[in-house]
Amino acid sequence: MPTFDGTEGRAISINTGAGYTRSFRTNYPNNKKAYFVGKDLINNLLAQNDAQGIRIYLGQNIQDDGNIHIMTVLVAADSNQNDIVDICIDEAYPCPSMCDTSNSPLLK
């Protein structure tokens, strides 16, 4: 089994990212567009023993009005690909209403 070393993932262009986010907004217009998590919580995840990165789980929260909101749950993962579940982040600030105000291409 391969191990995590902290270099996983890949960088993409802003145009590629904008295409992904545009497609999502088109297919799920009633969902949040983005979530913000503060650096202190991110740093707490990464400061855990053998944390090599962050795993982002997708979930859903069905609201009282019947709308389904896609949610994110963040945990650290160790070099053996195991979740470190001592700290789990949800309560991210959603967009809308807390969105980029600089006219980001990821929101166009």
N, C-alpha and C positions, 0 to 999 in steps of 0.2 A: 504494500500500500504506500503510495507517495505521501510525503509529509509536507506540511505547510512551512514555508520559510520566511514569510512576510513579503514576498515579491509577487504574489498571485494577483490576477486581474490584468487589465490592460487599459492603457490610455486610449481615448477616442477623441475625435475632433468635435468641436462644438456643433458643427453641422450634423454629424451623426447623432449626437445627443439630442439636438433639437428635433431631428426626425423621429427619434424614439418617443420623445415626450409629446410631440404633435399627434402621433398615431394613438398614443394612450388617451389623450384628451378627446380625440375624435370618437374613439370606441367606448369611452367611459366618461361622458360629459358631466355626470353628477358626482363624480368622485373628486377627492382632493387632488391637487396638481403636484404637491410636494410637501415635504416635512422638514423642519429644522430641528437639529439636536445640538445643544451647546457643547463647546469643546471640553468643558469639565467632565461631562458624562462620557464623552468619547475617550478622553484621557484616562478616566477611571477604568473603562473597559480594557484599554490597551496596557494598563499598568498591572493587570493581573498576571500571576505566575505563568510563564510560557505563552502568553497571548501573542499570536502571530498576525492577527487581523480581526476583522469584524464580520460576522455572518449576519445577513439581513433576511429574516423570515417575512413572508407575506401572509397576511391574514385578512379577515373581514369582520366588520362590525355592522350588524343590521340595526339601523336606527328605528326609533318609534314610528317615524313616518314611512318606513318600509325601504328607504334608500340604503343601499349597501355601500359601505365605505371600505376601501382597501386600506389596510393598516400595515405598519411595519413594526417588527419586534427585533431588536438588535441585541446580540450577545457576542462575546469574544470567542475565538476558536484557538485551540492550541496547535502545536506542531503535528500532533497525531490526528488532526481534523475533528477533535472532540470539542463540543460546546463547553464553554466555561459559564455556568449558569448562576454564579454567585451574584452577578449584576445583570439585570435584564432591563432594556430601555424600551419604553413605549412613549407615552405622553409627550411626543414630539409636537412642536407647534405647526399647525397645518396652514397650507396655502390653498385656497383663500382661508383665512383673512390675513395671515401674516406672510406676505409675498415679497419677492424681490421688487424694489421700486425703481430700479435702473433700466427697466425695459429689457430684461434678459431674453436672449434668443431661445432659451429653454421654455419660455412661456408664450411664444408667438405661434 
